Amino acid sequence: MKQMYVPPGFAHGFATLSEVAEVQYKCTGFYTLASESTLAWNDPDVGVKWPYTDPVLSKRDSQGMSWPQYLRNPAFHYEQ
């Protein structure tokens, strides 16, 4: 069993390389549809080097947007 902290507003994703995996999320608050976005898994602007080129994706993940599309309407806004 492993845990990993992903701060609010950070994109995150995972690849399952085994036949079976269980992933659980602990959130900072109640689920809010307006704060959920899906980036394209293979967006070259994000630059993740995934270990395969043709993964099995959920319907939502297969319709992910590019990083430039996300930046036009981000789910999170930060003051600098």
Backbone bond lengths (Angstrom), bond angles and torsions (degrees), N, CA, C in turn:
res aa  C-N    CA-C-N  psi(-1)  N-CA   C-N-CA  omega(-1)  CA-C   N-CA-C  phi
1 M - - - 1.440 - - 1.532 109.10 -
2 K 1.318 116.19 135.09 1.459 122.04 179.61 1.520 108.97 -133.31
3 Q 1.318 116.13 153.39 1.453 121.93 173.77 1.515 108.51 -128.40
4 M 1.333 115.08 150.93 1.452 120.14 176.52 1.522 107.53 -142.44
5 Y 1.321 116.52 134.33 1.460 121.56 178.87 1.526 109.13 -90.77
6 V 1.330 116.32 127.92 1.460 122.57 174.47 1.525 106.48 -120.03
7 P 1.335 118.21 112.25 1.463 120.20 -177.87 1.526 112.12 -62.15
8 P 1.333 117.33 151.77 1.464 120.52 177.08 1.529 110.97 -54.57
9 G 1.321 115.71 136.10 1.456 121.35 178.79 1.514 114.86 91.14
10 F 1.322 118.80 -9.03 1.449 122.08 179.39 1.527 110.16 -87.89
11 A 1.320 116.40 134.56 1.461 120.11 173.67 1.527 108.11 -68.47
12 H 1.307 116.28 147.59 1.464 120.29 177.89 1.527 108.95 -151.47
13 G 1.295 115.08 152.00 1.454 121.24 177.84 1.513 109.08 -159.95
14 F 1.307 116.23 168.38 1.461 119.98 179.68 1.513 109.73 -150.04
15 A 1.302 114.80 158.23 1.461 122.13 175.15 1.520 107.10 -123.14
16 T 1.301 116.68 133.26 1.460 121.75 176.60 1.515 108.17 -97.84
17 L 1.307 116.60 118.17 1.457 121.59 -178.47 1.522 112.54 -97.36
18 S 1.343 116.72 -4.46 1.460 121.01 179.06 1.526 109.38 -106.45
19 E 1.304 116.51 174.32 1.465 121.66 178.49 1.527 112.32 -73.35
20 V 1.339 116.73 -25.26 1.463 121.35 -176.59 1.526 108.84 -135.50
21 A 1.326 115.34 137.18 1.462 120.59 175.12 1.520 108.99 -153.18
22 E 1.305 116.51 149.78 1.451 121.76 176.40 1.521 107.87 -126.67
23 V 1.319 116.61 126.75 1.457 122.29 179.07 1.514 108.16 -123.68
24 Q 1.325 115.93 130.40 1.461 121.36 177.69 1.521 107.96 -124.67
25 Y 1.337 115.60 141.96 1.459 121.62 179.11 1.521 109.99 -110.53
26 K 1.306 116.71 138.16 1.459 122.28 169.61 1.522 105.24 -114.84
27 C 1.314 116.71 120.41 1.464 121.70 -173.45 1.516 111.40 -103.50
28 T 1.330 115.32 162.70 1.462 120.98 179.73 1.525 112.28 -81.07
29 G 1.320 117.96 -12.46 1.456 121.64 -179.76 1.513 110.12 -162.47
30 F 1.323 115.98 -170.97 1.458 120.59 178.38 1.529 110.30 -68.65
31 Y 1.312 116.32 151.54 1.466 121.92 178.47 1.522 110.06 -59.79
32 T 1.324 116.10 134.24 1.459 122.70 177.45 1.526 108.25 -132.88
33 L 1.305 117.33 114.26 1.458 121.86 -178.78 1.523 111.64 -55.58
34 A 1.332 117.61 -38.36 1.467 121.03 -177.34 1.526 112.89 -63.57
35 S 1.322 117.92 -21.24 1.464 120.16 -179.13 1.530 112.40 -96.84
36 E 1.321 116.96 6.41 1.457 120.46 -179.25 1.523 110.98 -103.23
37 S 1.313 115.84 130.47 1.466 122.46 175.22 1.515 108.10 -138.43
38 T 1.311 116.54 159.12 1.455 120.56 178.11 1.518 108.94 -128.44
39 L 1.314 115.72 120.40 1.458 120.79 175.10 1.517 109.25 -85.73
40 A 1.309 115.92 149.08 1.466 120.22 174.86 1.527 108.53 -62.83
41 W 1.306 116.45 130.56 1.469 121.68 -175.18 1.524 112.11 -61.03
42 N 1.327 116.93 -29.02 1.467 120.74 -174.10 1.529 112.57 -112.57
43 D 1.327 117.93 23.20 1.461 121.42 -179.21 1.532 109.70 -62.47
44 P 1.332 117.89 121.47 1.464 120.12 -178.59 1.530 112.71 -64.98
45 D 1.334 118.09 -24.74 1.469 119.97 177.74 1.521 111.94 -70.90
46 V 1.318 117.63 -24.82 1.463 121.14 176.24 1.525 109.30 -81.76
47 G 1.333 116.88 -41.76 1.460 121.65 170.17 1.516 117.34 80.03
48 V 1.332 118.45 23.94 1.467 119.77 177.01 1.519 108.92 -74.00
49 K 1.318 116.86 133.13 1.472 122.97 177.11 1.531 108.46 -93.86
50 W 1.331 116.45 85.64 1.459 121.05 -179.97 1.521 110.12 -72.94
51 P 1.334 118.36 152.34 1.468 121.07 -176.48 1.526 114.44 -79.77
52 Y 1.340 118.58 9.75 1.465 121.15 177.26 1.528 108.97 -156.04
53 T 1.323 115.80 168.04 1.465 120.26 -175.73 1.523 113.48 -111.97
54 D 1.340 118.04 -12.07 1.453 120.83 -176.38 1.536 110.69 -136.33
55 P 1.344 117.72 68.19 1.463 119.88 -176.22 1.522 112.71 -76.48
56 V 1.322 115.89 164.04 1.462 122.64 170.87 1.527 105.88 -85.58
57 L 1.339 116.78 121.61 1.457 121.47 -176.05 1.524 111.13 -120.11
58 S 1.317 116.18 153.31 1.461 120.25 171.31 1.524 108.27 -70.60
59 K 1.324 116.53 165.00 1.469 120.25 178.55 1.529 110.02 -58.70
60 R 1.316 116.47 -45.36 1.474 120.64 179.89 1.527 111.32 -60.76
61 D 1.333 117.21 -46.36 1.457 120.35 -178.70 1.525 112.87 -67.84
62 S 1.322 116.98 -28.77 1.467 119.38 179.38 1.525 111.67 -74.80
63 Q 1.345 117.57 -11.94 1.461 121.88 179.74 1.525 111.90 -109.85
64 G 1.336 116.95 22.85 1.457 120.96 -177.88 1.516 112.85 -63.95
65 M 1.327 115.59 152.27 1.457 121.03 -179.27 1.527 110.76 -94.16
66 S 1.307 115.24 164.15 1.464 120.30 177.46 1.532 109.19 -77.72
67 W 1.323 116.40 165.02 1.456 121.40 177.22 1.538 111.11 -60.95
68 P 1.340 119.80 -45.14 1.468 119.26 176.43 1.535 112.95 -60.35
69 Q 1.326 118.27 -36.75 1.472 120.61 176.45 1.527 110.30 -63.47
70 Y 1.313 116.89 -44.16 1.466 120.99 179.32 1.534 111.02 -60.39
71 L 1.322 116.42 -43.01 1.467 120.02 -177.23 1.526 113.10 -63.83
72 R 1.324 117.63 -22.59 1.463 120.53 176.97 1.535 111.73 -70.36
73 N 1.336 117.21 -25.16 1.466 121.05 179.61 1.530 109.13 -149.86
74 P 1.330 117.80 69.98 1.471 119.83 -175.28 1.526 111.73 -68.38
75 A 1.314 115.38 148.19 1.462 121.42 178.26 1.535 111.06 -76.45
76 F 1.347 117.68 -23.37 1.439 122.52 -178.66 1.518 109.97 -124.71
77 H 1.317 116.48 143.21 1.466 122.28 178.44 1.527 108.12 -126.78
78 Y 1.317 116.18 134.51 1.451 120.48 -178.80 1.523 109.79 -122.89
79 E 1.318 115.31 141.27 1.466 121.85 174.26 1.512 107.76 -87.07
80 Q 1.319 116.48 139.46 1.476 119.48 177.46 1.500 110.53 -108.96
